[in-house]
Amino acid sequence: MEVYWEAFLNGFNGTVNYTWKSILFQVPWYKNYFWGLVAISLVVWLLEMVFPWRKDQSIFRKDFWLDGFYMFFNFFVFAIVIQGVYNILEVGFGQLGITAQSLALLSIGSWPMWLQLLVFFVLLDFVQWLTHIALHKFPLLWRFHQVHHSVKEMGFAAHLRYHWMENILYKPLKTFGVMLLGGFEPEQAYIVHFVAIAIGHLNHANIKLTYGPLKYIFNNPVMHLYHHSYVLPEGKYGVNFGISLSLWDYLFKTHHIPEDSGTIALGYKGDERMPKGFWGQLVHGFKKGAS
């Protein structure tokens, strides 16, 4: 039991210290996720102001501050709380003989760095795409994902508005993806993480971008807006599940972009029952009647 408690404390304290050092600029700028998130958010917000897609949408749109709080809660506060738990799981699996090396399908450590980063980016995005489909397909998971889909006006901060239970699902699966690559992230994996944050912010932003022919590879605001559409194609539980890449949706025929006016209604049937405040949404999905 002592080894598990030590693992929990190491994870918790390590994440607290790293986050605090980041806030104090004691972490190199290219690895500083706190101020990196702030910088990316400000840049995308500025683009929303200068090049608004929905011109009648306020700069401080509906739930702007709530979504802003979610950004820091999900990216930092919850990460501090949960990292100790992940350390416990790592110790437990290790005692069962399940390690990154035992699960590895590829050993990419000797590959050129650009190739390591590319494979890391593509594999993790595919894992997240599959996870995202599961969040829509299975009613138990959908109840938690409803928090993200309760957004009624789209903006950059909606990217990280999601129920904390999604972290419980996404993080282990992303970790599993890393284990398949030999159990470690490439040395410059921070590049992939920052690119993913930027793409996610842009996908939710009030900006009309499609990237031309690259729309078949990269997710974009026009495509992702239809993922949040209140009205879905008949018989579909969701469309456009891509996180950073649209590639999977085009390959597996889950894409749907009927037009690009940006004026569609967002949400889901029954979203009026979603609590309006953070604390109510925090427990949403556990209560009877959440659907």
Backbone hydrogen bonds, N-H to C=O, Kabsch-Sander energy under -0.5 kcal/mol:
donor,donor_aa,acceptor,acceptor_aa,energy
5,W,1,M,-2.1
6,E,2,E,-2.4
7,A,3,V,-1.8
8,F,4,Y,-2.4
9,L,5,W,-2.5
10,N,6,E,-2.4
11,G,7,A,-2.1
12,F,8,F,-2.7
13,N,9,L,-3.0
14,G,10,N,-2.0
15,T,11,G,-1.9
16,V,12,F,-2.3
17,N,13,N,-2.7
18,Y,14,G,-2.2
19,T,15,T,-2.4
20,W,16,V,-2.5
21,K,17,N,-2.5
22,S,18,Y,-2.0
23,I,19,T,-2.1
24,L,20,W,-1.7
25,F,22,S,-1.5
26,Q,21,K,-3.3
27,V,21,K,-0.6
31,K,28,P,-2.3
32,N,29,W,-0.9
33,Y,31,K,-1.3
36,G,32,N,-1.9
37,L,33,Y,-2.1
38,V,34,F,-1.8
39,A,35,W,-2.6
40,I,36,G,-2.6
41,S,37,L,-2.3
42,L,38,V,-2.4
43,V,39,A,-2.2
44,V,40,I,-2.5
45,W,41,S,-2.4
46,L,42,L,-2.2
47,L,43,V,-2.0
48,E,44,V,-1.9
49,M,45,W,-1.8
50,V,46,L,-2.4
51,F,47,L,-3.1
53,W,206,N,-1.8
55,K,53,W,-1.0
57,Q,54,R,-1.9
61,R,59,I,-1.2
64,F,61,R,-1.9
67,D,63,D,-2.5
68,G,64,F,-2.0
69,F,65,W,-2.1
70,Y,66,L,-2.1
71,M,67,D,-1.8
72,F,68,G,-1.2
73,F,69,F,-2.5
74,N,70,Y,-2.9
75,F,71,M,-1.7
76,F,72,F,-1.8
77,V,72,F,-1.7
78,F,73,F,-3.3
80,I,76,F,-2.0
81,V,77,V,-1.7
82,I,78,F,-2.6
83,Q,79,A,-1.7
84,G,80,I,-0.6
86,Y,82,I,-1.9
87,N,83,Q,-2.0
88,I,84,G,-1.8
89,L,85,V,-2.1
90,E,86,Y,-2.3
91,V,87,N,-2.1
92,G,88,I,-2.6
93,F,89,L,-2.9
94,G,90,E,-2.1
95,Q,91,V,-2.0
96,L,92,G,-0.8
96,L,93,F,-0.6
97,G,94,G,-1.4
98,I,93,F,-2.7
99,T,97,G,-0.8
103,L,99,T,-1.1
104,A,100,A,-1.2
105,L,180,L,-2.4
106,L,180,L,-2.4
108,I,106,L,-0.6
108,I,181,L,-1.0
111,W,108,I,-1.7
115,L,112,P,-0.6
116,Q,112,P,-2.3
117,L,113,M,-2.6
118,L,114,W,-1.8
119,V,115,L,-2.6
120,F,116,Q,-2.5
121,F,117,L,-2.6
122,V,118,L,-2.6
123,L,119,V,-2.7
124,L,120,F,-2.1
125,D,121,F,-1.9
126,F,122,V,-2.1
127,V,123,L,-2.2
128,Q,124,L,-2.2
129,W,125,D,-2.2
130,L,126,F,-2.3
131,T,127,V,-2.1
132,H,128,Q,-2.6
133,I,129,W,-1.9
134,A,130,L,-2.0
135,L,131,T,-1.9
136,H,132,H,-1.1
136,H,133,I,-0.7
137,K,133,I,-2.6
138,F,134,A,-2.1
141,L,138,F,-0.7
142,W,138,F,-2.6
143,R,139,P,-1.7
144,F,140,L,-0.6
144,F,141,L,-0.8
145,H,141,L,-2.0
146,Q,142,W,-1.5
147,V,144,F,-1.4
148,H,145,H,-0.7
149,H,145,H,-1.5
150,S,146,Q,-0.7
150,S,147,V,-0.8
151,V,148,H,-1.0
158,A,155,G,-2.0
159,H,156,F,-1.7
160,L,157,A,-1.1
161,R,158,A,-1.3
162,Y,160,L,-1.1
163,H,144,F,-0.6
166,E,163,H,-2.1
167,N,163,H,-0.5
167,N,164,W,-0.9
168,I,164,W,-0.9
169,L,165,M,-1.2
170,Y,166,E,-3.4
171,K,167,N,-1.9
173,L,169,L,-1.3
174,K,170,Y,-2.7
175,T,171,K,-2.6
176,F,172,P,-2.4
177,G,173,L,-1.9
178,V,174,K,-1.9
179,M,175,T,-2.3
180,L,176,F,-1.7
181,L,177,G,-0.6
181,L,178,V,-1.0
182,G,179,M,-1.6
183,G,178,V,-2.0
184,F,178,V,-0.6
189,A,186,P,-2.0
191,I,188,Q,-1.8
192,V,188,Q,-0.5
193,H,189,A,-2.1
194,F,190,Y,-2.4
195,V,191,I,-2.3
196,A,192,V,-2.5
197,I,193,H,-2.1
198,A,194,F,-2.4
199,I,195,V,-2.6
200,G,196,A,-2.4
201,H,197,I,-2.6
202,L,198,A,-2.4
203,N,199,I,-2.5
204,H,200,G,-1.2
205,A,201,H,-0.7
205,A,202,L,-0.7
207,I,205,A,-1.7
209,L,207,I,-1.0
214,L,211,Y,-1.8
215,K,212,G,-2.0
216,Y,213,P,-1.4
217,I,214,L,-2.0
218,F,214,L,-3.0
219,N,244,S,-2.4
222,V,209,L,-1.2
224,H,220,N,-2.8
225,L,221,P,-1.9
226,Y,222,V,-1.0
227,H,223,M,-0.6
227,H,224,H,-0.6
228,H,224,H,-1.0
228,H,225,L,-0.8
229,S,226,Y,-0.8
230,Y,265,A,-2.9
232,L,230,Y,-0.6
236,K,233,P,-2.2
240,N,254,T,-3.1
246,S,217,I,-1.5
247,L,217,I,-1.4
249,D,246,S,-0.7
250,Y,246,S,-1.8
251,L,247,L,-2.3
252,F,248,W,-2.5
254,T,249,D,-2.3
255,H,249,D,-0.9
267,G,228,H,-2.0
271,D,268,Y,-2.2
273,R,270,G,-2.0
274,M,271,D,-1.4
281,Q,277,G,-2.0
282,L,278,F,-1.9
283,V,279,W,-0.8
283,V,280,G,-0.6
284,H,281,Q,-0.5
286,F,283,V,-1.8
287,K,283,V,-0.6
290,A,287,K,-1.5
